[in-house]
Amino acid sequence: MTDLLNPVPSKIVAVHLSYRSRALERGRTPAWPSYFLKPASGLCASGEPVARPPGCELLAFEGEVALVIGERATRVSRDTAWRHVAWVTAANDFGVYDLRYADAGGNVRSKGIDRLTPVGPRLLDARGIDPAALRLRAWVNGELAQDALTGDDLLFSLPDMIADLTRLMTLEPGDVLLTGTPTGSSVVLPGDVVEVEVSAGEASTGRLRSPVTDAAYPLTSGGAMPQASPEARAAAYGAAGEPGPAAGRRLGHPAGPLSRDVVATLGEVSTATLAAQLRKRGLNGLTLDGLVSTRPGVRLVGFARTLRYLPLREDLADRYSGGMNAQKRAVEQIMPGEVLVIDSRQEPAAGTIGDILALRAQTRGAAGIITDGAIRDSARLAELDIPTYYRSVHPAVLGRRHVPWEMNAAVACAGVAILPGDLLIGDADGVLVVPAGLAAEVAADAAEQERQEEFITEQVASGAGIEGLYPLGSEWQARYRAWLARKAGS
């Protein structure tokens, strides 16, 4: 790193939470920046492997804009702060969430590990840069994972951070400020490649490339050991806290999180009732047609984690189908309360998922699986606790027709547009999407519809005719209200 950062920084200061998108993901918006220190021994260059420590599974990337101080800064103003920055470059503030519990926010173990903070590959002269016009992007295995503009998404401007820090701390020439990460950070696995780029107009740092490996050294006992707790998993994968309704927010759904009461209500009413309520609102295209369930007696309620396959093309299959491909990463990253939704172009002639990956999804807490293509190992899938909705059964592997291409993007499954974080409800009649923006009113009206239909059913069973009763007419309203009162008092 001496060729890039010279002098070697006396300190690296990192910001905990600085982007609005990340603050929404975490469920809190800080009033001012908070910081932690990192050792210079953590620095490494583009192309150097980033080694996941032994026993750890929650290594997460964080693409960041890095500022290199060029002129000593003590108690500088916001207006003059940028003059003290010499260079802008890209950084990746990798963190091991399995060890974060041990340091109470200090991040010494989780983010102070040797050679876990790559920077580079090139420096941009800060003198010609507007600090509000920087673009930060990160890719995992070529798929865009993070994309943010400093002028649009930062809670605190880059000059604000420098001015704030130097109220109490002197920044020396060569010191590095890591300015935080936007939404999109998540867990990566050995074999993955993460790239980060910072650009200002036509000027670019180039892509900071970090292949992920497993560390070769032993992690001896005698100190804190890795703990992949549910809380650590949620934080590493980008959740704001507990899984479930937060999944929509975690995956970046524009409508944001839903209340647990709304989700619970939607999980209790039938898809037939929900389809009727959606139709009343002019939404007739939200049922995933032509699918059946391996477990028709099991309700499906969950948030979409999407996966898309492309048609088979041998040269692409050679590059993208092996190892931890998009299909396996989607399964390995699925969180409790999520549904794996597979867009396989309604192709019936190759399996899109089998028993082993479905079992792995179940053990990770998935609510279910939906594919508009075929399943294989169908008898074993039917033995699992979670339901799988599918179009057909076929013994061939997905490589016969498909290339696993990308995850966590908008897909078309069974003819329905589905976004990551969309709410899916399924039962024996089928499966459908409930738009998050309508979920609360649909839940309330669906629950009322089912109460009315329970009353109507009792009347019909007692011999009443359906005229004026179904749907509930004005002449039955008084008796319906009395029936509700009796139920409430029982």
C-alpha positions in Angstrom: 0.0 0.0 0.0 3.0 2.4 0.3 2.8 3.1 -3.4 -0.8 4.4 -3.0 -0.9 5.8 0.5 2.3 7.6 1.3 2.8 8.5 4.1 1.2 5.5 5.8 -1.8 6.8 7.8 -1.3 7.4 11.5 -5.0 6.5 11.9 -8.0 5.4 9.9 -11.3 6.8 11.1 -14.6 5.2 10.0 -18.1 6.4 10.1 -20.8 4.1 11.5 -23.9 5.3 9.8 -24.0 8.1 7.2 -26.3 7.3 4.3 -30.1 7.8 4.5 -30.8 4.5 2.7 -28.7 2.6 5.3 -30.3 4.5 8.1 -33.8 3.4 6.8 -32.5 -0.2 6.6 -31.2 0.0 10.2 -34.4 1.6 11.4 -32.7 4.6 13.0 -31.5 8.1 11.9 -28.6 9.5 13.9 -28.5 13.2 14.8 -24.7 13.3 14.2 -22.0 11.0 12.9 -20.4 8.4 15.1 -17.0 7.0 14.5 -14.6 4.2 15.2 -10.9 3.7 14.7 -9.2 1.1 12.5 -5.5 0.1 12.5 -3.3 0.7 9.5 -2.4 -3.0 9.4 -5.9 -3.6 8.0 -5.1 -1.9 4.7 -4.5 -3.9 1.5 -4.5 -3.2 -2.2 -6.8 -4.0 -5.1 -6.5 -7.6 -6.2 -5.3 -8.9 -2.8 -7.4 -11.6 -1.3 -9.6 -10.8 1.7 -9.5 -13.8 4.0 -12.5 -14.7 6.1 -11.3 -15.7 9.6 -11.5 -19.3 10.7 -14.9 -20.3 12.1 -16.7 -17.2 10.8 -19.5 -17.1 8.2 -20.7 -13.5 8.4 -18.1 -11.6 6.4 -19.9 -8.6 4.9 -18.7 -6.0 2.4 -19.2 -2.3 2.6 -18.3 -0.1 -0.4 -17.2 3.3 0.8 -15.8 6.6 -0.4 -12.3 7.1 1.3 -10.8 10.5 1.9 -7.0 10.9 2.3 -6.0 14.0 4.3 -3.3 16.1 2.7 -3.0 19.0 5.1 -3.1 18.9 8.9 -6.6 19.7 10.1 -7.5 20.9 13.6 -10.8 22.6 14.4 -11.5 23.4 10.8 -14.8 24.9 9.7 -17.2 23.2 7.3 -16.4 25.8 4.7 -12.7 25.1 4.8 -12.7 21.4 5.5 -12.4 20.1 2.0 -9.2 22.1 1.5 -7.5 19.6 3.8 -8.4 16.6 1.7 -5.7 15.6 -0.9 -7.2 12.5 -2.4 -10.4 10.6 -2.9 -10.4 6.8 -3.5 -12.5 3.7 -3.1 -12.5 1.5 0.0 -14.2 -1.7 1.1 -14.8 -1.7 4.9 -15.2 -5.5 5.3 -16.5 -6.6 8.6 -16.9 -9.9 10.4 -20.2 -9.8 12.2 -19.5 -13.1 14.0 -17.1 -11.1 16.2 -18.9 -7.8 16.5 -20.6 -8.8 19.8 -17.3 -8.9 21.6 -16.4 -5.2 21.4 -19.6 -3.3 22.2 -19.5 -1.0 19.2 -15.8 -0.5 19.0 -15.4 -2.9 16.0 -11.8 -3.8 17.0 -12.2 -7.5 16.3 -14.8 -7.3 13.5 -13.2 -4.6 11.5 -9.6 -4.3 12.7 -8.5 -7.6 11.2 -5.2 -7.5 9.2 -5.7 -6.9 5.5 -9.5 -6.6 5.6 -9.7 -3.0 4.4 -8.8 -2.7 0.7 -8.4 0.8 -0.8 -7.6 2.0 -4.3 -6.8 1.3 -7.0 -6.3 4.9 -8.0 -6.4 8.3 -6.2 -8.5 11.2 -7.5 -7.3 14.7 -6.9 -9.7 16.2 -4.4 -9.0 19.8 -5.6 -11.0 19.2 -8.8 -13.9 17.3 -7.1 -17.3 18.5 -5.8 -17.7 16.4 -2.6 -21.5 16.4 -3.2 -21.0 14.9 -6.7 -19.3 11.6 -6.0 -20.9 8.3 -7.1 -20.2 5.1 -5.2 -20.9 1.7 -6.7 -20.2 -1.9 -5.6 -20.6 -5.2 -7.4 -20.6 -8.8 -6.2 -19.6 -11.2 -8.9 -20.4 -8.6 -11.5 -23.9 -7.8 -10.1 -24.5 -4.3 -8.9 -25.1 -4.3 -5.2 -24.7 -0.7 -4.1 -25.2 2.6 -6.0 -25.3 6.0 -4.3 -24.6 9.7 -4.8 -23.0 11.6 -2.0 -25.2 14.7 -2.8 -28.4 12.7 -2.6 -28.0 10.0 0.0 -25.6 11.2 2.7 -27.0 12.3 6.0 -23.9 14.4 6.7 -21.8 16.0 4.0 -18.2 15.0 3.6 -17.0 18.5 4.8 -19.3 18.2 7.7 -17.7 14.9 8.8 -14.2 16.5 8.7 -15.3 19.6 10.6 -17.0 17.5 13.2 -14.0 15.2 13.8 -11.5 18.0 14.0 -13.4 19.8 16.8 -11.6 17.3 19.1 -9.1 15.4 17.0 -6.3 16.4 14.7 -6.2 14.7 11.3 -2.7 14.4 10.0 -1.5 14.1 6.4 -2.0 10.6 5.2 -4.9 9.9 7.6 -7.9 8.1 6.0 -11.5 8.8 6.6 -13.9 6.0 5.6 -17.2 7.8 5.1 -19.8 5.0 5.5 -21.8 2.7 3.3 -25.2 2.9 1.6 -27.8 0.2 1.6 -26.9 -3.0 -0.3 -24.2 -4.3 1.9 -24.5 -8.0 2.7 -22.6 -11.3 3.4 -20.1 -12.6 0.8 -18.6 -16.1 0.7 -15.2 -17.5 -0.3 -15.1 -17.6 -4.1 -17.0 -14.3 -4.4 -15.4 -11.2 -5.9 -16.4 -7.7 -4.6 -15.6 -4.6 -6.6 -16.0 -1.0 -5.5 -15.6 2.2 -7.7 -15.8 5.9 -6.8 -16.3 8.3 -9.7 -16.7 12.0 -10.2 -18.0 12.8 -13.6 -15.6 11.2 -16.1 -12.9 10.6 -13.4 -12.8 7.2 -11.7 -10.8 5.4 -9.2 -11.2 2.2 -11.3 -12.6 -0.9 -9.6 -11.2 -1.9 -6.3 -11.2 -5.7 -6.7 -11.3 -8.0 -3.7 -11.5 -11.8 -4.1 -12.8 -13.5 -1.0 -11.0 -16.5 0.4 -10.9 -18.5 3.6 -8.0 -17.7 6.0 -5.2 -20.3 6.2 -4.2 -19.3 9.8 -5.8 -20.9 12.9 -7.9 -18.9 15.4 -6.7 -20.1 18.7 -8.8 -20.1 21.9 -8.2 -17.7 24.7 -10.4 -14.8 23.5 -13.8 -14.1 22.0 -14.7 -16.8 19.4 -17.1 -16.4 16.4 -20.8 -16.4 17.3 -23.3 -16.2 14.4 -26.3 -15.3 16.5 -29.7 -14.4 14.9 -28.9 -10.7 15.7 -25.6 -10.9 14.0 -27.1 -12.6 11.0 -29.8 -9.9 10.7 -27.2 -7.1 10.9 -24.8 -8.8 8.5 -27.4 -9.4 5.9 -28.7 -5.8 6.1 -31.8 -6.3 8.3 -33.0 -3.6 10.7 -33.6 -6.0 13.4 -35.9 -9.0 13.7 -36.8 -10.8 10.5 -40.4 -10.9 9.1 -42.0 -7.6 8.2 -38.6 -5.9 8.1 -37.7 -8.0 5.1 -39.3 -5.6 2.7 -37.2 -2.8 4.1 -34.0 -4.9 4.2 -34.3 -5.7 0.5 -35.0 -2.2 -0.5 -38.7 -2.4 -1.3 -39.9 1.2 -2.0 -42.9 0.8 0.3 -40.8 0.0 3.3 -41.7 -2.2 6.3 -45.1 -3.4 7.2 -46.5 -3.8 10.7 -46.6 -7.3 12.2 -50.4 -6.9 12.8 -51.0 -6.3 9.1 -48.8 -9.3 8.1 -50.6 -11.5 10.6 -54.0 -10.5 9.4 -53.0 -11.2 5.8 -51.8 -14.6 6.8 -55.1 -15.5 8.3 -57.5 -14.6 5.4 -57.8 -16.8 2.3 -56.2 -16.0 -1.0 -59.8 -16.1 -2.5 -60.7 -13.2 -0.2 -57.5 -11.3 -1.0 -58.1 -11.8 -4.7 -61.6 -10.3 -4.3 -60.2 -7.3 -2.4 -57.5 -6.7 -5.0 -60.0 -6.9 -7.8 -62.2 -4.2 -6.1 -59.1 -2.0 -6.4 -58.6 -2.7 -10.0 -55.8 -5.2 -9.5 -56.5 -8.4 -11.5 -52.9 -9.4 -12.4 -51.4 -10.3 -9.0 -52.2 -14.0 -8.9 -49.4 -16.3 -9.9 -51.4 -18.5 -12.3 -50.8 -22.1 -13.1 -48.9 -23.1 -9.9 -49.6 -25.8 -7.4 -48.2 -26.4 -3.9 -46.3 -29.3 -2.5 -48.1 -28.5 0.8 -51.6 -27.2 0.0 -52.6 -27.4 3.6 -49.8 -25.1 4.7 -50.2 -21.3 4.6 -47.5 -19.3 2.9 -46.8 -15.8 4.2 -43.5 -14.1 3.5 -41.4 -11.5 1.7 -39.8 -12.1 -1.7 -36.1 -12.8 -2.2 -35.9 -13.0 -5.9 -33.8 -15.1 -8.2 -33.7 -14.9 -12.0 -32.5 -17.5 -14.6 -31.6 -16.8 -18.2 -32.1 -19.2 -21.0 -29.2 -21.6 -21.4 -26.2 -20.2 -23.3 -23.2 -22.5 -23.0 -20.5 -19.8 -22.8 -22.4 -18.0 -20.0 -23.1 -21.3 -18.2 -19.4 -22.0 -18.1 -18.8 -18.7 -16.3 -21.9 -18.4 -14.1 -23.3 -21.8 -13.3 -20.4 -23.2 -11.3 -19.5 -22.8 -7.6 -21.5 -20.4 -5.5 -23.6 -19.2 -8.4 -26.6 -16.9 -8.0 -29.0 -19.8 -7.1 -26.8 -21.0 -4.3 -26.1 -17.5 -3.0 -29.8 -16.7 -2.9 -30.4 -19.9 -0.8 -27.5 -19.2 1.4 -28.5 -15.6 2.1 -32.3 -16.2 2.6 -33.5 -14.9 5.9 -36.4 -16.0 8.2 -39.7 -14.8 6.8 -38.5 -14.6 3.2 -39.8 -16.6 0.2 -37.4 -17.6 -2.6 -39.1 -16.5 -5.8 -37.6 -17.9 -9.0 -38.2 -16.5 -12.4 -37.5 -19.3 -14.8 -39.5 -18.0 -17.7 -42.2 -20.6 -17.1 -39.9 -23.2 -18.7 -41.2 -26.7 -17.8 -38.4 -28.9 -19.1 -35.7 -28.6 -16.4 -35.8 -28.5 -12.6 -35.2 -25.1 -11.0 -34.7 -26.4 -7.4 -34.3 -29.7 -5.7 -34.5 -31.2 -2.3 -31.1 -30.3 -0.9 -31.3 -26.6 -1.6 -34.9 -26.5 -0.5 -33.9 -28.1 2.7 -31.2 -25.5 3.2 -33.7 -22.7 2.6 -35.9 -24.3 5.2 -33.2 -24.6 7.8 -32.4 -20.9 7.3 -36.0 -20.1 8.1 -37.5 -19.5 4.7 -41.3 -19.2 4.6 -41.5 -21.0 1.2 -40.3 -21.3 -2.4 -42.1 -20.2 -5.6 -40.9 -21.1 -9.1 -42.8 -20.7 -12.4 -40.8 -23.6 -13.7 -40.2 -27.2 -12.7 -39.1 -28.8 -9.5 -37.1 -32.0 -9.2 -37.0 -34.4 -6.2 -40.7 -33.6 -5.9 -41.6 -36.4 -3.4 -38.8 -35.2 -1.0 -39.9 -31.5 -1.5 -43.4 -32.6 -0.4 -42.0 -34.0 2.8 -40.5 -30.6 3.8 -42.3 -28.3 6.2 -42.2 -25.3 3.9 -44.5 -25.2 0.8 -43.1 -25.0 -2.7 -45.3 -23.6 -5.4 -44.3 -24.8 -8.9 -45.6 -25.3 -12.5 -44.3 -28.8 -13.4 -42.1 -31.7 -12.3 -39.0 -32.7 -14.3 -36.0 -34.9 -13.4 -33.3 -32.8 -15.2 -31.0 -30.3 -13.5 -31.5 -26.6 -14.2 -28.4 -26.6 -16.5 -30.5 -28.3 -19.1 -32.3 -25.1 -19.8 -31.1 -22.3 -17.4 -28.2 -20.2 -16.4 -28.6 -18.8 -12.8 -28.1 -15.1 -13.4 -29.0 -12.7 -10.6 -30.8 -12.3 -7.3 -32.5 -9.4 -5.5 -33.8 -7.8 -8.7 -37.3 -7.3 -10.1 -38.4 -10.5 -11.7 -41.4 -11.9 -13.7 -42.7 -15.0 -12.0 -45.8 -16.8 -13.4 -46.6 -13.6 -15.3 -46.5 -11.3 -12.3 -43.9 -8.5 -11.7 -42.4 -9.2 -8.3 -39.9 -6.9 -6.4 -37.6 -7.9 -3.7 -39.5 -7.5 -0.4 -43.0 -7.9 -2.0 -45.5 -9.7 0.3 -46.6 -13.1 -0.9 -49.6 -15.0 0.4 -50.4 -18.6 -0.5 -52.8 -21.4 0.4 -54.5 -24.4 -1.3 -56.1 -22.1 -3.9 -52.9 -20.5 -5.1 -50.5 -17.7 -4.4 -50.6 -13.9 -5.0 -48.8 -10.6 -4.3 -50.2 -8.0 -2.0 -48.7 -4.6 -2.8 -47.1 -3.2 0.4 -48.7 0.2 -0.2 -52.2 -1.3 0.0 -51.5 -4.0 2.5 -53.0 -2.3 5.6 -56.3 -1.4 3.9 -56.5 -4.8 2.1 -55.9 -6.6 5.4 -58.6 -4.7 7.2 -61.2 -5.1 4.4 -60.4 -8.8 3.9 -60.8 -9.5 7.6 -64.2 -7.7 7.5 -65.2 -9.6 4.4 -64.5 -12.9 6.1 -66.4 -11.9 9.2 -69.4 -11.2 7.0 -69.0 -14.4 5.2 -68.9 -16.4 8.4 -72.2 -14.7 9.4 -73.7 -15.4 6.0 -72.6 -19.1 6.1 -74.4 -19.5 9.4 -77.6 -18.0 8.0 -77.5 -20.2 4.9 -76.9 -23.3 7.0 -80.0 -22.4 9.0 -82.1 -22.2 5.8 -81.9 -18.6 4.8 -82.0 -17.7 1.1 -79.1 -15.8 -0.5 -81.1 -12.9 -1.9 -80.2 -9.7 0.0 -77.9 -11.8 2.2 -75.0 -12.6 -0.1 -73.6 -10.1 -0.5 -74.8 -8.6 2.8 -77.7 -6.2 2.1 -79.1 -3.4 4.2 -81.9 -5.6 5.6 -79.4 -7.9 7.3 -77.1 -5.2 8.7 -78.8 -5.0 12.1 -78.7 -8.7 12.6 -75.1 -8.8 11.5 -74.2 -6.1 14.1 -76.0 -8.1 16.8 -74.1 -11.2 15.8 -70.8 -9.4 16.0 -71.7 -8.1 19.5 -72.6 -11.7 20.6 -69.3 -13.0 19.3 -67.4 -10.2 21.0 -69.0 -11.0 24.3 -68.6 -14.7 24.2 
